[in-house]
Amino acid sequence: MARITASVYTSHVPAIGAALDLGKSHEPYWQPLFKGYEFSRQWMADNRPDVIFLVYNDHATAFSLEMIPTFAIGTAASFQPADEGWGPRPVPTVIGHPELAAHIAHAVIQDDFDLTIVNKMDVDHGLTVPLSLMCGQPGGPNPAWPCPVIPFAVNVVQYPVPSGRRCFMLGQAIRRAVESFDAPLKVQIWGTGGMSHQLQGPRAGLINQPFDNAFLDRLVADPAGQAAVPHIDYVREAGSEGIELVMWLIARGAMADVAGGAKPILKHRFYHVPASNTAVGHLILENPA
Amino acid sequence: MALDKPYLDVPGTTIFDAEQSRKGYHLNQFCMSLMKAENRSRFKADERAYLDTWPMTEEQKQGVLTRDLNRCIAAGGNIYFLAKIGATDGKSFQYMAASMTGMTQEAYAAMMLAGGRSPDGNRSLGEQPGAQL
């Protein structure tokens, strides 16, 4: 039986990818941020999963306004890093896990979540920046990402985006689906995006550190309560793009305690302002073995 | 019955909802076309002529030609799409963000380093002096 061993939460700011790709990670501006992920890279090396189920959003890259799926699961064998206008990031092709992805799609749709199944899709910084932060920049002796990845894209670009409550319930359905897969796979689920930021209009640049820290506290201790927070609170308090944080609730919903199991172990917590226009937050939660 | 849109009273913010998306469809799809080098070249060679190949409103075209992102957003643009214009111009995202706030890029970058824009006074129009609701 497959099982969810841990969940990881991180912002996915594109400028972080650019800093890594251009060799700027040791500059004073970026040093405090990358220092916050040193523990995480070691933890990944020590706790390598068989598959990462990676919840992220596409930023007008794979999905234009021609089609806007609310929840899209990538079932392909591989996914190319997208050209977002500056050329593709110099990172490896993302290898999928079609068998587990197809299984999850089947089970979750039968559990009343209407997923869109995607067999051809490039993946943008929303997916590759978290991989870089957690796994280090592949190259030399490590030319590939450490394991297959199932991309799970959530629409947070066109409002209304799915509610926190819906995301939290979806995470629970994903957990059930993973646990019904008949192979002994260790699966991590990652929720990405956020934290507070606003990229548009005269209010651009909004950052709310008290909100972000309260969100981190509550996501760990009272995720059902956090899931009940309406969109408008995120928009007002965390900026129009802070709404990305609902994706963290999908990963949190997949943890054992939500289904009556043991509380997760908080392995790491990090918060930093700014990365370009955005507040960066990061958590690692493990399910007790 | 009217839809509930509580976000309309968040100052300096336009939520890209289904209504804005409907208004901005061709504007955003024009931006999307700039993902291809060939289209970037055509746009740069003659911006007006390239825009005229899209069924956009004159207001949307003027927003693009003047690089007034707030005007583009009001006309249905979404920032992730509009960012492709800045990329075509070789501008950083922070330059684009600053341009919408009325700040210089330097002042905007300094604000971010100092912890960003405070939500205090920026949560709703009612919080702002002289606001009319």
Interface residues (C-beta under 8 A of the other chain):
Chain A: P14 A15 H59 A60 T61 S64 L65 E66 I68 D83 E84 G85 W86 V157 Q158 Y159 P160 S196 Q198 L199 Q200 G201 P202 R203 A204 G205 L206 I207 N208 Q209 F211 H231 I232 V235 R236 E237 S240 V273 P274 S276 N277 A279
Chain B: P6 Y7 V10 P11 G12 T13 T14 I15 F16 D17 A18 S21 Y25 N28 Q29 C31 M32 L34 M35 L69 N70 I73 N78 I79 Y80 F81 A83 K84 A87 T88 F93 Q94 A97 A98 M100 T101 G102 Y108 M111 M112 L113 G115 G116 R117 S118 P119 N122 R123 S124
